[in-house]
């Protein structure tokens, strides 16, 4: 019989390394890097500290929502063979951890210099994240309201809050919101299709269970088309904005091209020959996987590296975004949506 890991080791692995931990919040780097490149009301030195506190707030809110979901679904997860570290500790202590994380998120935004619009946005995002899982609301059991609450909570957290904090002059907000919202909508639809059989057995009233697998799959394909179009528009916008930095225009353009082509080669050829295909690469089109991978994980370190050449403090942000990129990349090759 395999020896069970200690609670501390299990918690650290799930939070720091696994895709349901801090790596799940890596989407923040795209909006943050674009907002900083666009120019803000803060001086560059203050931007670094505000960005670090913002990153901490995003981690706190994101982890709190994940842990609340794990606590409310502990019996469902146990029957499905899923192990969550938070369910191994006493109930009261387990409940207090998400509360502490949310309070820490608010404190981090205070330190970042947030005002009422920032706190209001964080509150809305937090409430949507909490009641996605928590009864009596439990959006995830309310069909379409579940997928909308999940996606909207993430879009507010990753786009609206940074926007209200830094107040950039750019008119990028609607496109950036669409890209992040669409990506999260695809994530939740993909997961609900993957969990369709187990959710049906457990009487979980998710959107996929209520609408049916076929209809959900058709909706997913429709959302994918919109998301791909939005991703392409955003890439062209970035290239247009980077015209004032000619070397980086070529670097970004070449990186995007190589990233998407490499994604296609891996998904269509390499993963099949090496038998490393996952449900992710089988169900989602390589164009979307390549575009989202380039946008959310490869471009932010490049943009922050560009800023670091002007403000040395930005190297901290460039390093953190690079670590996120590496972590997501490693997990991509063994991703299992059922875990």
C-alpha positions, 0 to 999 in steps of 0.5 A: 500500500502506498504511504500517504504523504504528510499533510504539510507536503501534500498541501505545499504540492497542491498549492505550489506545484499542481494546476489547481494551486497558485498556477491557476491564477497565472492569467493575471500576468497578461492583463497586468503586463499590458496595463503596465506597458500601456502607461498608468497614473503611478510612477514605475517604482510604485507600480512594482510594489502595487503589482506585487500586492495585487498579485498577492490579492489575486492569489488569496482570492483564487485560493480561497475559492478553490478551498471553499469548493473543496470543502463543500464538495468533500464527499463528492470528491472522496467518492470520485477518488480526488484527494484535497489537503484541506479536507484532511484538517479539522473542519473549523480550521479548514473553514478559517483558512479561506476566511483568512485568505480573503481578509489577506486579499483585502489587506494586500489591496489596501497596501497596493493603494486601492480605492472604493472601486477596487474594493467593490470589484474585489468584493463582487469577485469574492462573493461570486467565487464563494457562492459558486460552491456554497449553499444555499446559492451554490451557482454550480448547481444552477445551470448556466448561472454556474458557468457565468458566475465562475467566468465573471468572478475570474474576469473581474479579478484578473481584469477589472481590479487591475484596471481600477487600481492602475487606471491606464490610459489605454482603451484595451479594457473590453477586448481584454475582458472578452479574452479572459472571460472567454478563456474561463468560460472554455475552462469551465465548460471543458471541465463540466464535459470531462466530469459529465458522468461523475456529476450525473451520478452524484446528481450535481446540477451543472450546466453540462448535466442540465443541458446535455453533453451534446448541447454543451459540446456545441456551445463550447465549440461556439465559444472557442470560435469567439475566443480564438477571434478575440485572441487574434485581435488582442495579438494584433493590438499588442503588435500595434502598440509595440510599434514604438519598440521596433525590436520587440514588435519582431520578437513578439510577432515571431514568438506568437508565430512559433508558439502557435505552430509549435502547439499545432505540431505537438498536438497533431503529431508529437503527442500522438506519436509519443502517446502523450495526448491528454483530454485537453489536447484531444478535445480543444483545437490546437489553434486555441491552445497555441494562442492562449498559451502564447498570450497568457504565459509567453508574452507577459514575461517578454513585456515585463522584461521590456519594462525591466530594461527601463525600471530595474524593479520590474525584474521581480515581476518578470521573474515571477511571470516566468516561473508561472510560465514554466510551472504551467508548461510542465503541468500541461504535459500531464494535465488531467481535468478529472483530478 
